[in-house]
């Protein structure tokens, strides 16, 4: 015997509204990225070397170096850490909540 549950229309609409946009993005994003790859390979334009460097950067940068840079930036004496503390009273790195 198969049990069926009837849901109110509002619950069905919430489910549809929360699932439909990510599914559309999941279908359209690969098409957009394929077009971007085709443009990068096919044409020569201003900033092409920058986009190539942006694509290659995660492969060239070790994870440890990225962690050290982020820890330096977000520490209380770092420029972004100092801004967050002064503006919002929020200490991101080296706080007692982390340990």
C-alpha positions in Angstrom: 0.0 0.0 0.0 1.4 3.4 -1.0 0.8 6.2 1.4 0.2 9.6 0.1 0.5 12.8 2.0 -1.4 15.9 0.9 0.5 19.1 1.3 -1.1 22.5 1.4 -0.5 24.6 -1.8 1.8 27.1 0.1 4.2 24.3 1.1 4.3 23.1 -2.5 4.9 26.6 -3.8 7.8 27.1 -1.2 9.3 23.8 -2.4 9.0 24.8 -6.0 10.4 28.3 -5.4 13.4 27.0 -3.5 14.3 24.2 -6.0 13.6 25.8 -9.4 16.2 28.6 -9.4 19.1 26.4 -8.5 18.1 23.8 -11.1 17.9 26.5 -13.8 21.3 27.8 -12.7 22.7 24.3 -12.8 21.5 23.9 -16.4 22.6 27.4 -17.6 25.9 27.8 -15.9 27.8 25.2 -17.9 26.5 26.7 -21.1 27.7 30.2 -20.0 31.1 28.8 -18.9 31.5 26.9 -22.1 30.9 30.2 -24.0 33.5 32.0 -21.8 36.0 29.2 -22.5 35.4 29.5 -26.2 35.9 33.3 -26.1 39.1 32.9 -24.1 40.6 30.4 -26.6 39.3 31.9 -29.8 39.6 35.7 -29.5 42.3 38.2 -28.5 41.1 41.0 -26.3 42.3 43.4 -23.6 42.6 41.6 -20.3 42.9 38.1 -21.7 46.1 37.5 -19.9 44.5 38.6 -16.6 41.7 36.1 -17.1 44.1 33.4 -17.8 46.1 34.2 -14.7 42.9 34.3 -12.7 42.1 30.8 -13.9 45.6 29.5 -13.3 46.0 31.1 -9.9 44.4 28.4 -7.7 46.6 25.8 -9.2 49.8 27.8 -8.6 49.0 28.9 -5.1 49.6 26.3 -2.3 46.9 26.0 0.3 49.4 26.8 3.1 50.3 30.1 1.6 46.7 31.1 1.2 46.1 30.3 4.8 49.0 32.4 6.0 47.9 35.3 3.9 44.3 35.1 5.2 45.5 34.8 8.8 47.7 37.9 8.3 44.9 39.9 6.8 42.3 39.0 9.4 44.4 39.2 12.5 43.6 42.2 14.8 46.6 44.2 13.5 45.9 43.4 9.9 44.1 45.9 7.7 40.8 43.9 7.3 40.8 42.6 10.8 41.3 46.1 12.2 38.5 47.4 10.0 36.1 44.7 11.2 37.0 45.3 14.9 36.7 49.1 14.6 33.5 49.1 12.5 31.5 46.1 13.8 33.4 45.0 16.9 33.9 41.7 15.2 37.2 39.8 15.8 37.6 37.1 13.1 41.0 35.7 13.7 42.7 34.8 17.0 39.5 35.1 18.9 38.6 33.0 22.0 35.7 31.5 20.1 38.0 29.6 17.8 40.0 27.7 20.5 
